[in-house]
Amino acid sequence: MDHMADLKKFAKKSINEAAAAGMMKAYALVMSKADTRYVACSDPVELDRVRENFLKKKLGLATADMDASIKAICEHMKSDKTKSRLTFYYLLAEHYGKLDMFVKK
C-alpha cells in the first residue's frame, strides 16, 4: 500500500511528511499485519480501541469529543472500504494538532 498516496487522498491540508514518516515507523508492525492494518468503522469494539489506545494513551487526550471525531473520520473515509489505520490515525492526530508528536527531533 502506498501510504503517502492514501494520506494525500484524505488529508484536508498538505501532508506533514515528517509526521507521516514518524507514524509509519511507529506503526510499522501494526501495518504489517492484515488483521490490524485497517480500522473497521462498523465495529464498536474497534472504535473503542482507537479511542482508548490511540487518542487517550498515545495522544494523551481526555476531551469529550473523541467519539465524535472518530465518527467524523469514519464518515470522511467512507468511500474507502479498507480504511488504513495509518491514515485514520494521521487524520485524528491532525484534527487534534498532535502531528508534531511523531516528528523525530
N, C-alpha and C positions, 0 to 999 in steps of 0.2 A: 504494500500500500504506500502511496506517495502522501505522506503526512502533510507536507507543506501545501500540496495542491488541495487537500481536503480542508486545511485551515483557511486557505485563500477563498475557497468556495463558501465558507460560512462566516468568516470574520467580518464584522461591520467596519472595522478600521484596517489600516495597514498592519501587517504581521510584525510582531516583535520577534525577530528571528533568533535573537539570543535567548529569549524566554522559551521559545518553541524548542530550540536545541536543548536547553536545560531540562525541559519536560520530557523530551524524547529520551534523554539519558536517564532521568529519574524513573521513568515508567517503561524502560526497555523490556524488563521481564514480564510485566503485565501485558504489554503489547505483543509479546511473542507467543502468548497462549490464546488459542481460539476461543476458549470459554470466558476470557476476561478482557479481550481487546475491544469489545463493544459494550455500549450501555443499552440496556433493554428498558425503554421508557414505559413499556406496558407492565413491568414487574415492580410492584410496590417495594419488595424487599431490596431490589437493585437500587431503587431511588433512595431508600433509607441508607443504603451502604454509601452512596455518593455523598449524601448529606453528612453522615457521621464520620466517615473515613477521610473524605477529601475536604469538604467545607469546614467541618469542625476541627478535626485533628491536624490536617495538613495546613490549611489556611488560617486556622485559629479563629474562626468566625463564631459568633453567637447571636446572630441577628434573626429577627422574626420573619424575614422574607426569604429564607433559604429554600423552602419548598416551592415558593412562587418562582424563584429564579431557576430552579431545576426544571419546573414545568415550562417556563418560557424558553429554555434552551431546547427542550424536547420539541416544542412547537416550532421553533426556528429551524430545527434539523429534520422536521417530519418528512421532507422529500427523500431522505436517505434511510433505507431500511436498516443498514448497518451503520449505526452511529458510533464512530470512532471514539473510544474513551479519551484518547489524547486531545482530539478536537473538542470534545464535550468539556473536559477539564480546563482546556485553554480558554474557552468561552466563559466559563464560570470565573476563572481567575481574572480574566479581562474585565468582566462585569463588576467584580469587587475591587478592582485596582490592585491586584496582588501578583501581577506578572513578574515584577522585579524579584520576587522570592525565588524564581527559577533561573535568574541570570547569575552566572558564575562571576564572582568578584575577584 
